[in-house]
């Protein structure tokens, strides 16, 4: 009887400790990060000059009814990355969505090459929304077949036979609404090492993904900033820093 009581008490104690585990915070910014945007010009970047500019020290991308894009288009950084840590801030309108592309390949031929600046690969979704599931931070398979690969709040593994979500959500819908700054600047950290990817928003881990797919995973490629086809929109980015790991 005493053994059962002690075991039950221990289980309750462990459950309480697990429930009170703090949310995981982004690691401190490492030394030696490379600044990819100096706040003055787009040197090192390649994109549609009709749509991308520098305004008041930030990268500004915008489509209008008069100046639009045929298909999603990207402002692309000149160098490939493999394992990396990327930090930047974004804000955008709610009329459309944007994204941060990474480990991506340029699409230069075929039906997918709707303009000169098309990428396929992992995309960190950018949205000016706070209500699940259409929030910034999930991984989208741009120009691929897997769609929304990993959603905000998930710790997931994608094997050859599909995705498995593990454990409890990293963040709840109510916690995300408090974390997300609608109509304001939000800070992003993306850490990709091997097949393990983590997304942080405003200092908090919101997604943890391991991609074990033998054919559809990406180990290296380009970084890009997206303007989405469709409704007129704008998106802005600043404080872009990169460290190769």
N, C-alpha and C positions, 0 to 999 in steps of 0.2 A: 504493500500500500504506500509506504513512504517512498519507495523507488518510483512508482507511478506519479506520485505527487511532484517529486523533484523533477522528473522528466517533463511533466506538463508545464511546470513553472519555467524551466529552461527554454522550452519551445516558445512560450509566450514572450520571454525576454528577447530571444533571437528575432522573432517576428517584429517586435516593437523596434528593435535596433535597425532592421532592414527597412522598415517603413519610414524611419527618420533619417536615412542616409541622405546627405546633402546632394543637390544637383551637381553634376560635374562641370567645372569651370574651364574655360580655355586656358591653356598653358601660358606662362609669361612670354612676351614677344622675344624671340632669340636675337642675339647679336648678329650683325653681318647681313641683315636683309637688304636686298637690292630694290631701290625705288624705280618703279616702272613708268611713273608719270610725274613730271616735275611741276605740274600746275601751270605750265606756260604753253606747251605745244605737244603735238602727237608724234614726236620723233620715236621711231621704233614700232609704231603701230600702223596697221594697214586696214583701211575701211573706205566705204563710200563717202567721198568728200562732201557730197550734198547733204549728208545726214549727220556727220560727226564733226564736232568742233570743241574748242575750249572756251568756256564762259565762266568768268569770275573764279578762275583757278580750279575748275572741275571739268571732267570730260562730260560733254552734253551730247546725247544722241536723240534725234527727234524726227518723226515722220508726221506729215500733214496730208490733207486731201490733195494738195497740189504737188507735194514732193513725198512720194511714197516708196515702198520697196516691194519688188516682186519676190516673194518668199522671204523667210527669215534671213537677216543679214547680220554680220558681225564685224566688230572692230578687233583685229587680230594682232596679238603680240608677236614679234619677229622670231622668237626662239622657242624651241620645243622644251617641254619639261617632262620629267619622269616622276621621281619622288620629290615632293615639295611641300612647303607651307606658304599659303597665299593669304594676305590680309588686305582688306579694302572696306570702303563704306559705300552704300548705295542709297538712292531714293528714286521714286518713279511715280507716275500717275496710275490711277486705278482703271483706266480705260482699256488697258492691254497689259501684257506681261513681258518680262525681260529675262535675262539669265547670264550666268557666268559659266562659260564653257571651259573645260580643261581636259587634258589628255585627249585632244581631239585632232581629227584629220581634216584637211581641206577637201571639199568636194568640187572638182574642177570639170567633170564631164557627166553626161547622162542627164536624166530627167531631174535629178536632185540639184543640179547646178543652175538654180534659178537666177543667180547673180554671181558676181566675182568673189563674194566673201561669204561662202557657205561652209559650215563646219558640221561634222558628225562626231558624237562622242558623249562623254558625261556632261551634264549641265546642272549647275546649282540654280534652281528656279528662283527668279526674282519677281515678287509681286508686292503691291501696296495693299495687302489684305491681312486680316488677323483671324479669320474664322476657318477652322479646319474643314476640308483638307486642302483648300486652295490658298496656301500660305507660302511665303518664301522659305527656301531651304531644302525642299525635297530634290532628289536626283531624278532627272529626266533623261531618257535615252534619245537625244537629238539625232534624227535621221536613222534611228535604229528600230528594232522590233519589240523592245521590252517596255516601252511606255514609261510610266512612273515607276522607276526601279525600286526606290526606297523612299518611304514617306517620312515626314517630320514626326519625331517621337519614336521611330522604330530603331531597334538594334536588330539587324537582319543579315543573313548570309544567303547568297544566290549561288547554288550549285548547278550542275548540268541539268538536273531535273526540276529546277525552279527555286523560288524564294522560300526561306523559312524565317519567321520572325521569332526572336528569342527574348524571354524575360518580360519584365514590366515596361510600360512606356517610359521613355526618357523625359517626356514633358507632356502635361495634359493640355487640353484645349483652353482651359481657363488660365493656366500658367502662361501659355503662349500669348494669349490676349494681353496679358500684363507685360510680357517681354517685348513684343513687337511695337515699334513706333510708327504708326500710320502717319503718312504725310510728313515724315521726318527722315533724318539720316539713321541708318542702321549699320552696325559693324558686323562683318563676316570674317570668319577664319575657316579655311579649308586646309586640312592636312591629309595628304595622300602618301602612304608609305607601303610599297608592295601592293598587295590587293586590298589593303585596309584603308578606308576613307572615313573621315569624320568631318562633320559640318557644325560650326558654332555660330550662334546668332547673339549679338550683344553680350558676349562673354559666356554663354551657356551652351553646352553640348545639346544639339537637337536631333542629331542623326549619327548612327554608327553602322557602317556598311562594309561587309567583306564580300568581294566579288570573286568567286571561284569558278565562274563559267569558263571553260577552256577555249571558247571561240569568240564570245561576245564581250569579254572584259577588255579594258584598255590599260596598257602599262605606261604609255608616254604619248605626247602630242602637244597641240597648241593650246594656248589660253586665248579666250575671246569674250567680248562683251556683246550682248544681243540687243537688236531692235527687232521686234516681232512684226510679221506681216499682219495686215488687217487694219483695225481701227487706229486712227492717229494717236500717237503716244510720245512721251519722252521718258528717258532714263538718264540718271547722272551717277558718276562714280568718282571717287577721290581716294587719296592716301593709299595707293596701290603699291604693296611691297611683296617681294617674293624671296624665298630662300630655298635653294636646292638642297635636298637632304641626302 
